[in-house]
Amino acid sequence: MSVAGRLQKQCVQKGYLPGLIFCAYGRCMNKDLIMVQLVEAIFWFDEALQAQLSAKGWDTISRRQSMILANLADGETRPSRIAEKLGISRQALSQALAEMTARGMITLEDDPDDKRAKIIAFSRDMEPMRQDAVEILNGLVT
C-alpha cells in the first residue's frame, strides 16, 4: 500500500471526516490542499516507477536516490542545486551521492567552470535503467 494510502487509511480509522485524508504526526489536512495532492502525486509516480523497475529486474533504490536521479534527468547536475531543490542538507546529499557512486549509478566529475565544485552525471552502467525509467514514466502519463 502506498504511503498516501496508508495515511488515508489511518485517517478513516481515526474517524476523521472523509474530506480529511492526509494524516501526519497526528494531524490531518484537507484533501483539497494542492500541496497534499502534489505530494501524493510524487509518491504515486515514484512508487509506480519503483514497482515497474523492480519487475524489470532492477535493484530497489530509495526515494531520495530516485529524486536525485529525476533531477539529474531533468538537467540539474550541481549537487548544491539538487540539495536545495530536495530540501535536504548538502551533507545528506553528499552521503546519498557517495552511496550512488559506490553502486555505480552516477559519477562525480570536476566542474570545468568551478574547480572547487563537482558535477553529477549518470554512469554508463546506468543508461539501460535510465531508458527503462523514461519508458515507464512516459507510460504512466499517457
Long-range contacts (C-beta under 8 A, 24 or more apart in sequence): 2-43, 2-44, 2-47, 3-43, 3-47, 4-39, 4-40, 4-43, 4-44, 45-137, 45-140, 48-136, 48-140, 49-133, 49-136, 49-137, 49-140, 52-136, 53-129, 53-132, 53-133, 53-136, 56-132, 58-129, 58-132, 59-103, 61-105, 62-96, 64-88, 64-92, 64-96, 65-96, 65-99, 65-100, 65-105, 68-93, 68-96, 68-97, 68-100, 68-106, 68-120, 69-105, 69-106, 69-122, 69-130, 69-133, 72-106, 72-120, 72-121, 72-122, 73-122, 73-130, 73-133, 73-134, 77-119, 77-120, 77-121, 78-111, 78-117, 78-119, 78-120, 79-117, 79-118, 79-120, 80-117, 82-120
